[in-house]
Amino acid sequence: MSEQQEIDQIVTDSEYAATSATGDAIITITNYYYREEAKLAPVSTDGTDEILPCPYRGLFHFGPDDAEYFFGREVFVTELFKATQTRNFIPVLGASGSGKSSVVLAGLVPKLQREGNWKFTHFRPGNDPFHALALALVPLYTPELDATDRIAQARKLADYLRGGTVPLGDIFAQIKQNHPNVRVLLIADQFEELYTLCSDETIRRSFLDALLASFSPPNSQLSSAVLVATIRADFLGNALSYSPFADILKNAVKLLGAMNREELSQVIEKPADKLGVKFADGLVKRILDSVENEPGNLPLLEFALTELWERRKGKELTHAAYEEIGEVQGALTTYANEKYQLLNLAEQKQVQRIFVQLVRPGEGAEDTRRLALKGELGEQSWSLVKQLADTRLVVTSRNSEDIETVEVVHEALIKNWGTLRQWMTTDRDFRSWQERLRAAMQQWQEAQQDKEALLRGVPLVVAESWLQKRSEELSSGEREFIQNSVILRERQKQEQKRLQQRIILGLSAGFIGALSLAGFAGWQWRQAEITKSDVRAGYAKIFFSEGKGLDALIESLRARVLVQNLKAEPSMELINVLQQTVSEVRERNRLETHSSSVWSVSFSPDGKTLASGNDDKTIKLWDITTGREILTLQGHSSWVWSVSFSPDGKTLASGSGDKTVILWDVNFDDLLGRGCDKVRVYLQNPSANVSESDRHLCDGISKGK
């Protein structure tokens, strides 16, 4: 049996559980899917050297079976251990690369295991946190089910939790009944996925409410379970945006800071010491000097030590090998570039497409890794994905539905591999749009593919453009979503065209009929007026379907006046369109001097002024009462996506595709006092004859402060 077959057999036998031996104890973490092939194989540098396992983990986190090689965090692990004796919820907050997962899995879990009477289960929120949590809990309260039944039960439990019909506390009560003398450690790893992968704010808050109801005082049951959540520090702002979660974090969070020099020294030397391997004189100091003051240094350090181990001479790690790998700062880049250069040009292009799909563009935060399904990348790319997994640049696995997945091995690769950073710079606009498309597509699917959830207007035009340019990088589901949106738009166009044709035919028939009755002048005139009324009613329907509510209302009222003057009964069509326009139209005015699409509008606090931003790179200010344009503000070099007035109405903020935010001084009392006409003239012609004080004021408006 091959090593991989043995691994797969272990996963099958353990039924969603990863088991590992630490001393004489067997640790089982339910639903822990991190693939065991990530563990580095023993290596020998030549035929005479003793074959030794690598005690370093490269870019992989330390797991329970790596506890004997996990050093440097003893003090923090002790703090976590003490917290489990007094608290139900322990959020572990730290920078990317600070070793949050390792501290919990290789530090806290083995320490609790030695204490005894603990069960461990694990989940990552993903895009469906309720389902992920259900998969972690089902094996603990229904141990008699086989693997297939557990999958079905997890789906049922996820629906119950999502709908609030079964409280999470009831599930832990059942687990407690099954295991009366055991506490449960629920590990929520990479909890920031709740913000990076779950796009539905309602689901996100509902999930947090469910957790907090069971794991925050006064509802918590200390004897039952403990929740440990690892969260990246740059997502603290997201977490604090929801006040119930923020209230808990203020007093519960455990901050995992950077290691000091002594702790880093233990990380470097102690794993090698356990295997009788020594560092050349001065090499440890040289390594420490490279990483001591670098944030997020642990992944790079572990990777460099792994590469250094593979180049050891006997039982010594040398300066020459350290220089050969490019030292700590260059080891990862050197390694990734070497593996990339081994590929042919076609494979390199495909690898670029694969990697940009494995990175989620940051929105106000750093880029993060993204879990991709095999179907998204395609069968043709999957053989290349396996090659990348063999080189330890990505990790392949299977999700709860037995679908193959892939993700970047560590976010340190996203941050430190220059080639990947350049790819993301080039493809950022496409990937940002694609993530928005996926969020829209998910809403469409959740709405049972309701046509009202399809793309319309500008978003559909943008999607068509990307479909034409990057079709091969979209999944079949994404292409289908866009194509269904196009089909709906064309169908609506055809329906509108048929309506217009019926109106034209009706108009022609009316006039022909009127002419044929020329001998009956009075009757002819009356019928012609009725026909005009029907035609106006028809045009009102067209205007209403095009979103021109005010025009629709005007036409329908004119039609009603014609009928009323004749003292005739209005047609049912006219009655219907009158009812529709009067009850639904709310249009007060129409401001139409923009030359292209308007993306954002904002009313001033006093309700007298409207600001609008569009893709001609300008912002216009309008007088609501008269509908007149007051000013055009110019200063952005790309589309203006958002505008907003300050609470006092004196400042306007605008955000643009040029990656800038401009603050504009729009104190209208000051403007009127200095002559608004002069300001307008100057904005349109900077060389106009304007006083120095007015010029200074205008510069403040046009450029922003």
Secondary structure, DSSP 8 states (H G I E B T S, - for coil): --HHHHHHHHHHHHTSEEEEEETTEEEEEET----GGGS---B-SSTTS--B-----TTS---GGGGGG--S-HHHHHHHHHHHHH-SEEEEEE-TTS-HHHIIIIIIHHHHHHH-SEEEEEE--TT-HHHHHHHHHHHHH-TTS-HHHHHHHHHHHHHHHHHTSS-HHHHHHHHHHHSTT-EEEEEE-STTHHHHT---HHHHHHHHHHHHHHHSTTS--TTTEEEEEEEEGGGHHHHHTSHHHHHHHHHH-EEE----HHHHHHHHHHHHHHTT-EE-TTHHHHHHHHHTT-TTHHHHHHHHHHHHHHT-BTTEE-HHHHHHTTHHHHHHHHHHHHHHHTS-HHHHHHHHHHHHHTEE--SSS--EE--EEHHHH-HHHHHHHHHHHHTTSEEEEE-TTS-EEEEES-HHHHHH-HHHHHHHHHHHHHHHHHHHHHHHHHHHHHTTT-GGGS--HHHHHHHHHHHHHHGGGS-HHHHHHHHHHHHHHHHHHHHHHHHHHHHHHHHHHHHHHHHHTTT-HHHHHHHHHHHHHHHHHHHHHHHHHTT-HHHHHHHHHHHHHHHHHHT----HHHHHHHHHHHHH----------SS-EEEEEE-TTSSEEEEEETTSEEEEEETTT--EEEEEE--SS-EEEEEE-TTSSEEEEEETTS-EEEEE--HHHHHHH-HHHHHHHHH-TTS---HHHHHHHHHHHH--
